[in-house]
Amino acid sequence: MLSGNDLLGLIEKLLGDTRAELEKVDVSLQKSTAQLEDLRQRELGVLGVLARARLQEIERGELLEALDDTGKQVQALLAQRGDAQIAIGNEITAAQAALAEIGARRTAQQGLTDAAAKEVDAAQAEAQRQLAGDAAYRTLLDAAKASDAVAGLAEQKATAARTDRTEKGKPYEADPLFMYLWGRGYGTGRYSAAPLTRLLDGWVARIVDFEPLRKDYWMLSELPSRFDAHAKQMREGAEHDVTAVRTLDEAFETIGSVPELCVVGGAEIYRLTLPVTQRIHLTRIDASIPGDTVFPAFDMSEWRETERIEHAADARHAHAMTFITLERSR
């Protein structure tokens, strides 16, 4: 099914095609005009022949049979010219009519698109009005805003840590003795050296006061990756919260344009939409099934049962089940 914008695009394409056809007709008209001009010149030539023949007739008193043939040629040329003008006129009229029809369709579709846009705006306003009165939605919205702010702060800290690593790491990296010991992993579990080398490395480490510098440089190098991982985790959580809010917004905006909107989970969406739900299709399974995700609790006094279907266990179903339809009573 085409949307309003898709249909407008199709109409624009039809207008473009019609304009192209008009351009072709215009080119054809120009060619026909040139042909008509050629015919006119030929007609003038024939008329000149007629004039000279008439003069000769007057001078000699002779009637030339060829004169009748020339007249017939003139009449045929004039008939061809008239037919060409009529054909081109018909093509132009048909093209103009098609263009007018497409323009009318475009205007009508634009009216439908504007009306649909107003309906969408009204649906959005109504959805926001309903959601504004829902405490669960406001809680989720506040949580989404808070998690987004935390993610933004974590990303700022990660950026600052990378900047510090670049700037504050320069003095360490400019010291060749420090970088030598750092590269060998001195003071860590990966350090390995012969006894004499170990003795000399220890002497160098004492000279440059390596151990406290190593810890500082390690922390300086480690912080950016840790902040990046934390920022990524916070951003993923914020996107999850924002997506939940956006999904609920879009669902409520759609309610105004469909006969019935069905919510099929998950648990958080059930909890958020339950306050405005008018019908519940509930399936009770006669079994105790372990799990950490459950349907939210609700007050049965607010609902009335309108349908119940019992289904016993059978070859395809290990447990008996009951299908219940509940309608909101208040």
MARZA-963852 format. One line per field, with one value per residue (C-alpha): residue number from 1; z, y, x. Coordinates in pm, 1 decimal. Layout:
num c(NUM;...) $
zz c(Z;...) $
yy c(Y;...) $
xx c(X;...) $
This chain:
num c(1;2;3;4;5;6;7;8;9;10;11;12;13;14;15;16;17;18;19;20;21;22;23;24;25;26;27;28;29;30;31;32;33;34;35;36;37;38;39;40;41;42;43;44;45;46;47;48;49;50;51;52;53;54;55;56;57;58;59;60;61;62;63;64;65;66;67;68;69;70;71;72;73;74;75;76;77;78;79;80;81;82;83;84;85;86;87;88;89;90;91;92;93;94;95;96;97;98;99;100;101;102;103;104;105;106;107;108;109;110;111;112;113;114;115;116;117;118;119;120;121;122;123;124;125;126;127;128;129;130;131;132;133;134;135;136;137;138;139;140;141;142;143;144;145;146;147;148;149;150;151;152;153;154;155;156;157;158;159;160;161;162;163;164;165;166;167;168;169;170;171;172;173;174;175;176;177;178;179;180;181;182;183;184;185;186;187;188;189;190;191;192;193;194;195;196;197;198;199;200;201;202;203;204;205;206;207;208;209;210;211;212;213;214;215;216;217;218;219;220;221;222;223;224;225;226;227;228;229;230;231;232;233;234;235;236;237;238;239;240;241;242;243;244;245;246;247;248;249;250;251;252;253;254;255;256;257;258;259;260;261;262;263;264;265;266;267;268;269;270;271;272;273;274;275;276;277;278;279;280;281;282;283;284;285;286;287;288;289;290;291;292;293;294;295;296;297;298;299;300;301;302;303;304;305;306;307;308;309;310;311;312;313;314;315;316;317;318;319;320;321;322;323;324;325;326;327;328;329;330) $
zz c(0.0;-105.3;152.5;81.4;16.2;-213.5;-412.9;-438.7;-566.7;-826.7;-934.0;-961.2;-1187.2;-1403.1;-1428.4;-1536.2;-1796.7;-1926.2;-1950.7;-2144.9;-2382.2;-2426.0;-2509.1;-2770.0;-2911.8;-2919.2;-3111.8;-3348.8;-3386.6;-3471.2;-3730.9;-3873.0;-3882.1;-4075.0;-4311.0;-4350.5;-4426.0;-4690.4;-4832.0;-4829.3;-5021.6;-5265.6;-5288.4;-5365.7;-5634.3;-5781.1;-5767.9;-5948.4;-6214.6;-6236.3;-6271.4;-6547.4;-6716.9;-6703.1;-6851.9;-7127.2;-7182.2;-7220.5;-7444.4;-7660.7;-7604.7;-7515.2;-7242.4;-7108.5;-6984.6;-6741.9;-6560.3;-6430.7;-6295.1;-6110.1;-5951.1;-5829.7;-5669.9;-5489.8;-5355.9;-5234.7;-5057.7;-4888.3;-4775.0;-4627.7;-4442.1;-4291.4;-4186.2;-4017.3;-3826.8;-3706.6;-3590.9;-3398.1;-3241.5;-3126.1;-2969.1;-2782.9;-2658.3;-2533.6;-2356.9;-2189.1;-2071.7;-1926.5;-1750.0;-1604.4;-1482.6;-1312.6;-1153.6;-1016.2;-877.2;-717.8;-554.6;-425.0;-288.4;-123.0;51.4;171.6;290.7;483.4;643.5;738.8;888.4;1101.8;1218.6;1311.5;1505.0;1688.1;1766.8;1900.6;2117.6;2254.5;2316.8;2508.0;2707.8;2808.4;2884.0;3087.8;3335.6;3365.4;3668.3;3530.8;3203.9;3384.3;3592.3;3278.9;3106.9;3406.3;3416.8;3046.1;3091.3;3394.3;3221.6;2916.1;3138.9;3315.5;2979.5;2860.0;3175.2;3138.0;2777.3;2887.1;3148.9;2889.8;2654.9;2938.1;3033.0;2674.8;2669.1;3003.5;2875.6;2578.3;2763.5;3099.0;2939.7;2749.5;3040.3;3106.5;2739.5;2705.8;2969.1;2790.8;3112.3;3231.6;2895.3;2881.1;3214.9;3121.6;2793.2;2970.8;3218.9;3515.6;3845.6;3693.2;3653.5;3290.2;3369.9;3297.9;3292.1;3370.2;3716.8;3598.3;3385.1;3672.0;3898.4;3649.6;3588.1;3963.4;3984.2;3700.9;3865.9;4189.8;4003.3;3820.9;4113.0;3875.8;4100.2;4193.7;3841.0;3700.0;3906.8;3801.8;3434.1;3453.0;3602.3;3342.7;3063.6;3210.5;3286.2;2923.5;2839.2;3163.7;3116.9;2755.7;2865.9;3136.4;2894.0;2640.8;2907.3;3023.9;2666.5;2592.6;2904.6;2809.2;2456.4;2601.2;2825.8;2548.8;2307.3;2560.2;2592.7;2216.4;2149.2;2392.1;2236.5;1888.2;2004.7;2161.4;1852.7;1641.3;1855.1;1690.7;1340.4;1400.4;1534.8;1798.0;1915.9;2055.4;2300.4;2300.6;2554.1;2703.8;3073.8;3094.3;2799.4;2960.9;3282.7;3101.5;2883.6;3140.8;3281.6;2939.7;2826.9;2760.9;2689.9;2808.1;2627.2;2916.0;2893.7;3221.7;3210.5;3472.5;3571.5;3787.6;3547.4;3687.3;3549.2;3642.1;3407.9;3489.9;3377.1;3603.5;3878.9;3825.0;4019.7;3904.4;4046.8;3754.7;3499.3;3397.5;3229.2;2890.8;2757.6;2892.6;2692.7;2870.7;2692.3;2844.1;2812.8;2504.0;2276.8;2163.3;2494.5;2810.5;3038.7;3053.8;2982.9;2994.8;2751.6;2924.0;2777.6;3021.2;2950.1;3161.7;3373.8;3531.3) $
yy c(0.0;338.1;613.1;971.1;1074.5;773.2;866.7;1227.4;1102.6;889.2;1189.1;1399.9;1130.6;1131.8;1510.9;1477.6;1214.5;1436.2;1734.4;1517.0;1417.4;1786.1;1857.7;1579.1;1724.8;2067.6;1924.9;1754.2;2083.3;2261.6;1996.7;2021.3;2399.4;2362.6;2120.5;2359.7;2639.5;2419.4;2347.0;2719.6;2790.0;2517.3;2662.7;3001.8;2838.2;2671.2;2998.8;3158.6;2889.4;2959.3;3329.0;3277.8;3029.7;3280.1;3544.0;3308.1;3222.0;3590.8;3647.8;3339.3;3282.0;2917.2;2699.5;2453.7;2121.7;2117.4;2410.9;2184.2;1938.6;2222.0;2332.8;1979.8;1969.9;2295.8;2161.1;1840.6;2040.0;2260.5;1953.9;1797.6;2120.0;2129.7;1763.5;1817.6;2119.1;1927.9;1625.2;1841.4;2037.8;1714.1;1592.6;1920.8;1916.6;1556.7;1630.9;1940.3;1740.7;1468.2;1730.2;1893.0;1556.0;1474.6;1818.3;1760.9;1422.4;1578.7;1848.0;1588.0;1368.9;1669.0;1732.6;1371.3;1395.3;1713.9;1554.1;1246.5;1467.4;1642.9;1305.5;1198.9;1522.2;1469.4;1108.6;1218.9;1484.5;1234.9;976.8;1228.2;1331.6;972.7;896.4;1213.9;1079.2;741.4;725.8;417.5;596.0;904.6;680.5;514.2;850.4;992.2;680.8;715.9;1080.7;996.0;706.5;924.6;1192.6;932.1;793.1;1144.3;1209.6;875.9;960.7;1298.1;1125.6;876.9;1160.8;1343.5;1024.0;979.5;1343.9;1301.1;984.3;1172.6;1483.5;1340.5;1039.9;1251.4;1298.3;923.1;839.9;1097.4;913.4;636.1;452.2;444.2;327.5;61.1;-89.0;-45.4;-226.2;-518.3;-541.6;-472.4;-500.6;-720.6;-1092.7;-1088.6;-962.1;-1218.2;-1166.0;-1332.1;-1266.0;-1002.8;-826.0;-837.2;-679.8;-399.9;-341.2;-311.7;-56.5;148.0;121.8;267.1;551.9;660.6;574.6;339.9;162.8;459.0;594.3;254.6;247.9;602.8;532.4;205.0;385.3;661.1;401.1;184.4;451.0;535.7;177.5;135.4;463.3;367.1;31.7;202.0;468.0;199.6;8.2;322.8;420.4;75.9;100.6;450.4;337.9;50.6;288.6;543.5;270.7;149.2;500.9;560.2;226.0;312.4;659.0;512.3;248.9;506.9;728.8;434.7;363.5;640.8;491.3;119.3;-60.7;-249.9;-237.3;-563.1;-565.7;-887.0;-805.0;-803.5;-768.5;-398.2;-311.6;-507.1;-309.6;24.0;-38.5;-214.4;112.8;198.5;-155.2;-227.2;-602.6;-886.3;-1219.8;-1428.3;-1782.7;-1974.8;-2292.9;-2558.5;-2598.8;-2441.4;-2318.2;-2160.6;-1824.8;-1470.9;-1280.2;-1264.5;-1078.6;-777.5;-812.2;-638.0;-583.2;-832.7;-609.4;-373.2;-645.7;-869.6;-1206.4;-1226.7;-1558.5;-1875.2;-2175.9;-2484.6;-2699.3;-3030.5;-3178.7;-3395.3;-3544.5;-3199.8;-3016.0;-3145.2;-2925.7;-2823.7;-2457.2;-2200.5;-1912.6;-1617.8;-1285.7;-995.1;-657.8;-352.3;-268.5;54.2) $
xx c(0.0;142.2;177.4;74.3;433.9;487.9;176.1;289.1;623.8;444.5;235.5;552.2;698.3;382.0;406.7;768.1;675.5;392.4;624.8;867.3;585.7;496.2;857.3;846.0;524.9;690.2;984.6;740.4;553.0;876.3;957.4;606.7;636.1;959.4;787.1;495.5;740.5;899.3;553.6;479.5;796.6;708.0;357.6;504.4;714.9;408.8;219.5;512.5;485.8;112.7;174.2;428.3;198.0;-86.6;140.0;242.1;-122.5;-204.6;94.8;40.6;-330.3;-260.9;-420.0;-168.7;-292.8;-0.5;-161.8;-439.7;-179.5;-4.2;-330.0;-395.1;-48.1;-118.2;-448.4;-279.3;-6.3;-263.9;-460.4;-145.2;-71.7;-423.2;-409.2;-70.2;-199.7;-506.3;-299.2;-52.8;-336.6;-501.1;-174.9;-127.1;-486.6;-454.8;-123.7;-268.0;-571.6;-347.1;-135.4;-446.6;-575.8;-245.6;-240.1;-589.8;-487.4;-182.9;-396.4;-640.6;-361.3;-200.7;-531.5;-541.8;-179.7;-251.9;-557.4;-353.8;-84.4;-345.5;-476.1;-121.8;-68.7;-397.0;-303.8;34.4;-127.2;-381.2;-107.7;100.8;-206.1;-276.1;86.9;128.6;-125.8;42.9;275.2;453.6;526.1;657.2;882.8;1016.5;1061.4;1249.3;1465.9;1544.3;1642.6;1856.3;2034.2;2096.6;2250.6;2468.0;2581.3;2668.5;2873.0;3052.2;3139.8;3278.3;3495.1;3618.7;3714.3;3893.3;4080.3;4204.8;4319.0;4499.5;4662.5;4804.1;4919.4;5027.5;5193.4;5447.1;5696.2;5700.5;5746.8;6024.3;6234.5;6427.4;6522.5;6162.5;6033.4;6307.2;6194.9;5828.0;5878.7;6045.9;5759.7;5982.6;5792.9;5519.6;5465.9;5574.2;5926.6;6196.4;6574.7;6906.3;7055.2;7303.9;7042.7;6797.1;7062.1;7130.7;6759.7;6705.5;6984.2;6827.1;6484.3;6620.5;6787.8;6469.6;6238.4;6057.6;5804.6;5579.7;5612.9;5515.3;5196.4;5107.0;5173.2;4981.3;4681.9;4711.5;4716.3;4442.3;4182.7;4082.3;3986.6;3797.0;3611.9;3536.4;3392.0;3186.5;3061.2;2964.2;2773.4;2593.5;2506.2;2362.3;2148.3;2032.9;1944.4;1742.5;1548.0;1495.5;1382.9;1126.4;984.1;988.9;819.0;543.1;502.8;474.0;227.1;-2.0;22.7;-92.6;-397.4;-597.7;-565.1;-632.0;-940.0;-742.8;-382.2;-240.9;48.5;252.8;523.5;768.5;702.0;793.7;568.6;284.9;333.2;336.9;32.3;-184.6;-334.3;-484.2;-565.4;-934.1;-919.3;-695.6;-664.5;-532.2;-397.8;-366.2;-156.9;-223.5;142.5;411.9;680.8;999.3;1109.6;1213.6;976.1;606.6;296.3;233.8;-24.4;-359.8;-682.0;-946.6;-1220.4;-1157.0;-1229.5;-1516.6;-1484.3;-1659.7;-1530.7;-1366.8;-1247.9;-1111.0;-852.5;-746.1;-398.8;-356.7;-93.6;21.9;-15.4;146.7;-64.3;-427.1;-495.5;-772.4;-824.4;-993.5;-1109.1;-1136.0;-1299.5;-1227.6;-1529.5;-1400.4) $
